[in-house]
Amino acid sequence: MKGTILRQFIYSLLFLAFSICPSTSDIFPGKKHFVRVVNDLDAKRLDVHCYSADDVIDRTLSTKGEQLEFEFRSVVNTY
């Protein structure tokens, strides 16, 4: 009887944990993301600055229609 109550409690905690996580979250490491930035500003430049622990992207899109594309993979760190 005591084992059944404990098992039901553990299953309830697991259900609660999975229901709280959004379905679109990046809980799966290595998911690939594609980013495209397009300058659609009339006669204005667009400064783009993106960074991570490993890389820095620092570009200026100076003309209308100029674009920058890059990909990255999400990483989940456990401490």
C-alpha positions in Angstrom: 0.0 0.0 0.0 2.8 2.4 1.0 4.7 1.6 -2.3 1.6 2.3 -4.3 1.1 5.8 -2.8 4.8 6.6 -3.3 4.6 5.5 -7.0 1.5 7.6 -7.6 3.2 10.6 -6.0 6.3 10.1 -8.3 4.1 9.8 -11.4 2.2 12.9 -10.4 5.5 14.8 -10.0 6.6 13.6 -13.5 3.3 14.6 -15.0 3.5 18.0 -13.5 7.1 18.5 -14.6 6.3 17.5 -18.2 3.1 19.7 -18.3 5.0 22.8 -17.1 7.6 22.5 -19.9 6.5 24.3 -23.0 6.3 22.1 -26.0 8.4 24.5 -28.1 11.2 24.9 -25.6 14.7 23.8 -26.4 14.9 20.9 -24.0 16.5 18.8 -26.7 20.1 19.7 -27.1 21.4 20.2 -30.6 18.3 21.6 -32.2 19.3 23.7 -35.2 18.1 27.2 -35.6 18.3 29.4 -38.8 18.4 33.1 -38.6 18.0 35.6 -41.5 18.3 39.4 -40.9 17.2 41.6 -43.8 17.7 45.4 -43.9 14.4 46.8 -45.0 15.1 50.3 -43.8 14.9 53.1 -46.3 18.3 54.8 -46.7 19.4 53.7 -43.2 22.0 51.2 -42.0 21.2 48.3 -39.7 23.8 47.2 -37.1 23.6 43.5 -36.1 25.4 42.2 -33.0 24.9 38.6 -31.9 27.2 36.7 -29.5 27.6 33.4 -27.7 30.3 32.0 -25.5 32.2 30.9 -28.7 31.3 33.3 -31.5 30.6 37.0 -32.1 28.7 38.3 -35.2 29.1 42.0 -35.6 28.0 43.3 -39.0 26.5 46.4 -40.5 23.9 46.0 -43.3 24.3 49.3 -45.0 21.9 49.2 -47.9 18.2 48.2 -48.2 17.8 44.6 -49.2 21.2 43.5 -47.8 20.9 40.4 -45.6 22.8 38.2 -43.2 22.1 34.5 -42.6 23.6 32.2 -40.0 22.7 28.9 -38.2 23.4 27.7 -34.7 22.6 24.8 -32.5 21.1 25.1 -29.0 23.2 23.8 -26.2 21.9 22.7 -22.8 24.4 23.1 -20.0 24.0 21.1 -16.8 25.9 22.4 -13.8 
